[in-house]
Amino acid sequence: MSFELSPTQRDAYERDGYVILRNLFDAEEIALLNRAMEEDPAISGSALIRPDQEGFGTRISLWNRAGDSVYGLAARGDRLACTAATLIGEDVYHFQSKLTAKDPREGGAWEWHQDYGYWYHNGCLRPDMLSCMIALDRTDRNNGCLQLVKGSHKLGRIDHVPLTDKQNEADPERMVPILAAHETVYTELDPGDVLIFHANMLHRSDKNLSDNRRWTLIICYNAVSNDTYKTDDNRAFVPLDRVGDDAMKQAGLKFSTGDQEHFAKQAYVPDVTATGGND
């Protein structure tokens, strides 16, 4: 039987902009995902570094299609795809997936931002989108877990400004009263836990100065009716071929074939200086 959100979990997402699903993936599935992230040549071959202001770097690999690899099957599985459709309120498609690898003593910080602060520029008209962060390692305050501004998804899209040539941030002046009025939540996760958060959720993370790595796999979904009007970055609608939640274990350690996932060659950082912000 596939996973199904409880009414309490649905209410929490609507109220707070996020929900944490504990132990959604078991130890065998997390081991498969970890090995794929560590050993798949397509993952390592597409790795990019996103630097912060102090020179620390977060290693990411980004792809826009969900194929037959074990991580593609995770994105196509009912437990995530059906959950995303329930929370968004309609059928969804895979928008992007990303390995975010904060390695010990060098993983960089991410400043306050909204995913829709980026995805708006991809041509999505509405923030009917969400992210599912699968913890591949223990993620806590020591190694740079994600921080959320509780309820900030109700604030609408915030103007973003350049931080570095690889990272934009939510308007710092506006963040002062936002942080004064809203609770900041540190989302500590164990391997197999999944954090789901709204596209307008303000979030950030500290650098990883611990001896423990912090790797997460983030799978993002978009409402089918919110298909991007831009078609030049492989994020336009492609039907999601859903699979059962046993598909990962049945497939085992299956890597990318090299042509399904559409790995990004560079990180997408919209030019928000051209319009003086996001508008």
FIBATOR-796517 format. One record per residue (C-alpha): x, y, z; residue in three letters. Coordinates in steps of 0.1 Angstrom, whole numbers. Layout:
REM FIBATOR-796517
<x X&y Y&z Z&aa ALA>
...
END
This chain:
REM FIBATOR-796517
<x 0&y 0&z 0&aa MET>
<x 14&y 34&z -10&aa SER>
<x 21&y 61&z 15&aa PHE>
<x -7&y 86&z 21&aa GLU>
<x -6&y 119&z 40&aa LEU>
<x -26&y 122&z 71&aa SER>
<x -50&y 152&z 75&aa PRO>
<x -27&y 165&z 102&aa THR>
<x 2&y 165&z 78&aa GLN>
<x -18&y 182&z 51&aa ARG>
<x -29&y 208&z 75&aa ASP>
<x 7&y 214&z 87&aa ALA>
<x 19&y 220&z 51&aa TYR>
<x -9&y 244&z 44&aa GLU>
<x -4&y 263&z 77&aa ARG>
<x 34&y 263&z 79&aa ASP>
<x 46&y 258&z 43&aa GLY>
<x 64&y 225&z 51&aa TYR>
<x 60&y 191&z 65&aa VAL>
<x 86&y 165&z 76&aa ILE>
<x 78&y 128&z 68&aa LEU>
<x 99&y 106&z 90&aa ARG>
<x 114&y 73&z 77&aa ASN>
<x 97&y 77&z 43&aa LEU>
<x 126&y 58&z 27&aa PHE>
<x 141&y 28&z 45&aa ASP>
<x 177&y 19&z 51&aa ALA>
<x 180&y -2&z 20&aa GLU>
<x 167&y 25&z -3&aa GLU>
<x 189&y 52&z 13&aa ILE>
<x 219&y 29&z 8&aa ALA>
<x 210&y 26&z -29&aa LEU>
<x 206&y 63&z -33&aa LEU>
<x 239&y 70&z -15&aa ASN>
<x 258&y 46&z -36&aa ARG>
<x 243&y 61&z -68&aa ALA>
<x 252&y 97&z -57&aa MET>
<x 287&y 85&z -49&aa GLU>
<x 294&y 61&z -78&aa GLU>
<x 273&y 71&z -108&aa ASP>
<x 297&y 87&z -133&aa PRO>
<x 269&y 110&z -146&aa ALA>
<x 265&y 125&z -111&aa ILE>
<x 302&y 131&z -106&aa SER>
<x 307&y 142&z -142&aa GLY>
<x 281&y 169&z -139&aa SER>
<x 292&y 182&z -105&aa ALA>
<x 292&y 220&z -100&aa LEU>
<x 305&y 242&z -72&aa ILE>
<x 282&y 269&z -57&aa ARG>
<x 305&y 292&z -37&aa PRO>
<x 293&y 314&z -8&aa ASP>
<x 307&y 348&z 1&aa GLN>
<x 336&y 333&z 21&aa GLU>
<x 348&y 310&z -5&aa GLY>
<x 333&y 278&z 9&aa PHE>
<x 316&y 257&z -18&aa GLY>
<x 286&y 234&z -20&aa THR>
<x 289&y 207&z -46&aa ARG>
<x 257&y 201&z -66&aa ILE>
<x 246&y 180&z -96&aa SER>
<x 214&y 190&z -112&aa LEU>
<x 191&y 172&z -137&aa TRP>
<x 157&y 180&z -152&aa ASN>
<x 143&y 146&z -162&aa ARG>
<x 134&y 115&z -141&aa ALA>
<x 147&y 84&z -159&aa GLY>
<x 152&y 47&z -150&aa ASP>
<x 181&y 52&z -126&aa SER>
<x 175&y 44&z -90&aa VAL>
<x 172&y 82&z -83&aa TYR>
<x 149&y 86&z -112&aa GLY>
<x 127&y 59&z -98&aa LEU>
<x 126&y 77&z -65&aa ALA>
<x 112&y 108&z -82&aa ALA>
<x 87&y 87&z -102&aa ARG>
<x 76&y 67&z -72&aa GLY>
<x 41&y 71&z -59&aa ASP>
<x 51&y 80&z -23&aa ARG>
<x 66&y 113&z -35&aa LEU>
<x 47&y 120&z -67&aa ALA>
<x 13&y 113&z -52&aa CYS>
<x 22&y 133&z -21&aa THR>
<x 32&y 162&z -43&aa ALA>
<x 0&y 160&z -63&aa ALA>
<x -20&y 160&z -31&aa THR>
<x -3&y 190&z -16&aa LEU>
<x -3&y 210&z -49&aa ILE>
<x -39&y 200&z -57&aa GLY>
<x -35&y 185&z -91&aa GLU>
<x -13&y 163&z -113&aa ASP>
<x 24&y 171&z -112&aa VAL>
<x 55&y 165&z -133&aa TYR>
<x 91&y 163&z -124&aa HIS>
<x 107&y 198&z -126&aa PHE>
<x 142&y 190&z -114&aa GLN>
<x 163&y 169&z -91&aa SER>
<x 195&y 180&z -73&aa LYS>
<x 222&y 164&z -52&aa LEU>
<x 234&y 190&z -27&aa THR>
<x 266&y 178&z -12&aa ALA>
<x 280&y 198&z 18&aa LYS>
<x 312&y 180&z 25&aa ASP>
<x 330&y 181&z 59&aa PRO>
<x 347&y 214&z 67&aa ARG>
<x 341&y 229&z 33&aa GLU>
<x 304&y 229&z 25&aa GLY>
<x 293&y 264&z 19&aa GLY>
<x 263&y 285&z 32&aa ALA>
<x 232&y 294&z 13&aa TRP>
<x 215&y 327&z 22&aa GLU>
<x 178&y 333&z 25&aa TRP>
<x 160&y 327&z -8&aa HIS>
<x 128&y 312&z -23&aa GLN>
<x 130&y 285&z -49&aa ASP>
<x 103&y 304&z -68&aa TYR>
<x 127&y 334&z -68&aa GLY>
<x 146&y 313&z -93&aa TYR>
<x 117&y 293&z -109&aa TRP>
<x 97&y 325&z -117&aa TYR>
<x 125&y 333&z -142&aa HIS>
<x 122&y 298&z -157&aa ASN>
<x 87&y 308&z -169&aa GLY>
<x 65&y 293&z -142&aa CYS>
<x 35&y 316&z -138&aa LEU>
<x 25&y 304&z -103&aa ARG>
<x 43&y 290&z -73&aa PRO>
<x 23&y 258&z -75&aa ASP>
<x 55&y 239&z -70&aa MET>
<x 73&y 222&z -41&aa LEU>
<x 106&y 205&z -31&aa SER>
<x 111&y 171&z -15&aa CYS>
<x 144&y 169&z 3&aa MET>
<x 155&y 134&z 11&aa ILE>
<x 181&y 132&z 38&aa ALA>
<x 210&y 109&z 27&aa LEU>
<x 229&y 116&z 59&aa ASP>
<x 221&y 129&z 93&aa ARG>
<x 215&y 166&z 88&aa THR>
<x 215&y 189&z 119&aa ASP>
<x 227&y 223&z 131&aa ARG>
<x 263&y 212&z 132&aa ASN>
<x 266&y 203&z 95&aa ASN>
<x 244&y 230&z 80&aa GLY>
<x 208&y 217&z 80&aa CYS>
<x 181&y 236&z 62&aa LEU>
<x 165&y 266&z 81&aa GLN>
<x 130&y 276&z 72&aa LEU>
<x 110&y 308&z 80&aa VAL>
<x 78&y 292&z 93&aa LYS>
<x 47&y 304&z 74&aa GLY>
<x 67&y 325&z 49&aa SER>
<x 51&y 308&z 19&aa HIS>
<x 21&y 331&z 25&aa LYS>
<x 42&y 362&z 20&aa LEU>
<x 42&y 358&z -18&aa GLY>
<x 73&y 361&z -40&aa ARG>
<x 100&y 383&z -25&aa ILE>
<x 124&y 404&z -47&aa ASP>
<x 158&y 388&z -49&aa HIS>
<x 192&y 405&z -54&aa VAL>
<x 226&y 392&z -64&aa PRO>
<x 248&y 378&z -37&aa LEU>
<x 275&y 363&z -58&aa THR>
<x 276&y 354&z -95&aa ASP>
<x 264&y 319&z -84&aa LYS>
<x 238&y 328&z -59&aa GLN>
<x 209&y 353&z -54&aa ASN>
<x 193&y 361&z -20&aa GLU>
<x 160&y 375&z -8&aa ALA>
<x 160&y 413&z -3&aa ASP>
<x 180&y 417&z 29&aa PRO>
<x 162&y 448&z 39&aa GLU>
<x 128&y 430&z 37&aa ARG>
<x 142&y 400&z 56&aa MET>
<x 147&y 420&z 88&aa VAL>
<x 110&y 425&z 96&aa PRO>
<x 102&y 390&z 82&aa ILE>
<x 126&y 373&z 106&aa LEU>
<x 113&y 395&z 134&aa ALA>
<x 77&y 384&z 128&aa ALA>
<x 82&y 347&z 120&aa HIS>
<x 99&y 317&z 137&aa GLU>
<x 130&y 302&z 122&aa THR>
<x 130&y 264&z 122&aa VAL>
<x 160&y 242&z 120&aa TYR>
<x 150&y 211&z 102&aa THR>
<x 171&y 182&z 116&aa GLU>
<x 167&y 150&z 97&aa LEU>
<x 178&y 114&z 99&aa ASP>
<x 186&y 94&z 67&aa PRO>
<x 154&y 84&z 51&aa GLY>
<x 134&y 114&z 64&aa ASP>
<x 119&y 138&z 38&aa VAL>
<x 113&y 175&z 42&aa LEU>
<x 86&y 188&z 18&aa ILE>
<x 84&y 226&z 14&aa PHE>
<x 65&y 251&z -7&aa HIS>
<x 82&y 270&z -35&aa ALA>
<x 77&y 303&z -17&aa ASN>
<x 92&y 291&z 15&aa MET>
<x 121&y 312&z 26&aa LEU>
<x 151&y 290&z 35&aa HIS>
<x 188&y 290&z 40&aa ARG>
<x 216&y 269&z 55&aa SER>
<x 249&y 275&z 73&aa ASP>
<x 282&y 262&z 61&aa LYS>
<x 293&y 228&z 72&aa ASN>
<x 322&y 232&z 96&aa LEU>
<x 317&y 197&z 112&aa SER>
<x 335&y 165&z 105&aa ASP>
<x 303&y 150&z 91&aa ASN>
<x 291&y 154&z 55&aa ARG>
<x 256&y 166&z 48&aa ARG>
<x 242&y 152&z 15&aa TRP>
<x 206&y 155&z 4&aa THR>
<x 187&y 146&z -27&aa LEU>
<x 161&y 173&z -36&aa ILE>
<x 133&y 163&z -60&aa ILE>
<x 111&y 191&z -72&aa CYS>
<x 76&y 189&z -88&aa TYR>
<x 55&y 214&z -107&aa ASN>
<x 17&y 214&z -114&aa ALA>
<x 10&y 202&z -149&aa VAL>
<x -12&y 233&z -155&aa SER>
<x 18&y 255&z -144&aa ASN>
<x 40&y 243&z -173&aa ASP>
<x 68&y 268&z -180&aa THR>
<x 62&y 290&z -210&aa TYR>
<x 100&y 290&z -216&aa LYS>
<x 113&y 259&z -234&aa THR>
<x 151&y 265&z -236&aa ASP>
<x 162&y 249&z -203&aa ASP>
<x 145&y 214&z -203&aa ASN>
<x 121&y 222&z -176&aa ARG>
<x 89&y 221&z -197&aa ALA>
<x 62&y 195&z -190&aa PHE>
<x 70&y 159&z -197&aa VAL>
<x 45&y 133&z -185&aa PRO>
<x 56&y 116&z -153&aa LEU>
<x 56&y 78&z -157&aa ASP>
<x 48&y 68&z -121&aa ARG>
<x 61&y 36&z -106&aa VAL>
<x 53&y 17&z -75&aa GLY>
<x 72&y 22&z -43&aa ASP>
<x 90&y -11&z -47&aa ASP>
<x 106&y 0&z -80&aa ALA>
<x 138&y 12&z -64&aa MET>
<x 146&y -21&z -47&aa LYS>
<x 136&y -41&z -78&aa GLN>
<x 159&y -21&z -99&aa ALA>
<x 188&y -21&z -74&aa GLY>
<x 219&y 0&z -80&aa LEU>
<x 209&y 13&z -114&aa LYS>
<x 228&y 44&z -128&aa PHE>
<x 219&y 69&z -155&aa SER>
<x 220&y 58&z -191&aa THR>
<x 234&y 92&z -199&aa GLY>
<x 206&y 105&z -221&aa ASP>
<x 174&y 105&z -200&aa GLN>
<x 182&y 129&z -172&aa GLU>
<x 194&y 160&z -190&aa HIS>
<x 221&y 170&z -166&aa PHE>
<x 228&y 207&z -163&aa ALA>
<x 262&y 220&z -174&aa LYS>
<x 259&y 251&z -153&aa GLN>
<x 238&y 262&z -124&aa ALA>
<x 209&y 285&z -133&aa TYR>
<x 212&y 320&z -117&aa VAL>
<x 187&y 345&z -131&aa PRO>
<x 200&y 380&z -138&aa ASP>
<x 179&y 400&z -114&aa VAL>
<x 199&y 432&z -119&aa THR>
<x 184&y 438&z -153&aa ALA>
<x 150&y 446&z -138&aa THR>
<x 161&y 459&z -104&aa GLY>
<x 148&y 428&z -86&aa GLY>
<x 124&y 400&z -95&aa ASN>
<x 98&y 422&z -111&aa ASP>
END
